[in-house]
Structure formats: C-alpha cells, structure tokens
Amino acid sequence: MEREMKIRGLMIDPAANTPIVVLKEVNGDQLLPIWVGPFEANAIAFEIEKMSPPRPMTHDLLRNLILQMDGRVRRVVVTELRNNTFYAVIELEVAGKMLFLDARPSDAIALALRVDAPIFVHESVLESSTSVIVERQDEETSEKGDDLEFDWPDEIDESDIGRG
C-alpha cells in the first residue's frame, strides 16, 4: 500500500547542517523528512520557486530527454528505507512500455516536480522510519525515534521549512 505525498518544503537539519525535503501526506497529516544532498536540495528549491537556471540542470536534462522520447513519468515512489537510506523508483512509460528506474529519492522528487508527476511513499517506509512526524492540533506536535539526534521544532510552520 502506498500513500500520495506532496512536498511541504525544505529545511536545514541544524544538528548536521544538512538539507531535508519534507513530504506531507496528501490525504492525511503525516510528514516524512528525507535528508538530501545540497545539490539535490538546490534542484528541488529551484523548481519549487519556479526559478530557471541559466543552463539546464541534470533533472531538466532528464525531463527533456524523456519528453523527446515521447515518454511520460507516471509517478515516483519512495519504496524502501534500509540502513537509514531511502530508495525510490521512477515509473516511466516510453513507447507503451513501463520502465522502472532505480533512483535516489531526491533525484526522483526533483524530476517529479519538473514533470508534475505524483509522489508516493510505501506505507512500510512510513512505518519503519524513525524520523516520521505526525502533525497534530494538540500540544504534542511531533514524534521522534529514540535513535535520532535531531530536535524537531515544537511547531512546524511555513517559515521553518520554506514554501509548502
């Protein structure tokens, strides 16, 4: 089973000074933070802000190649969390054939933004992730796994994570 997610925003992990892309469940209030590299975070931020770099970025090149081949990204799926590493698949349709491309979630998300493809996460990833946050209206605003060293803010608002 999978859940559709949208990008809630980007933020920086203050403990590790590492970018995090925050996904939010479309029909729910579960959040999933995924730590990403600075280049991937930049590619995601460019697309969120609808900024155009002077030259195509790698994700733009991939989008252009797919379009030139009359292909279509049907969706991207974060499929697994193994040893604190997330895994994803890009589901691509080309010439009536479905292709499943292994990808880093950050690259899959950056591409999904560029082609307006939906983002899904397997429920098993949400269940096994020790860094999943559940937004709540009551006083308890976050859950934290015992093995994480990251302090989530008491409340998450748009100023904490950029555009949502």
Secondary structure, DSSP 8 states (H G I E B T S, - for coil): -EEEEEEEEEEEETTTTEEEEEEEETTS-EEEEEE--HHHHHHHHHHHTT---SS--HHHHHHHHHHHTT-EEEEEEEEEEETTEEEEEEEEEETTEEEEEEE-HHHHHHHHHHHT--EEEEHHHHHH-TT-EE--SSS------TT------SS--HHHHS--
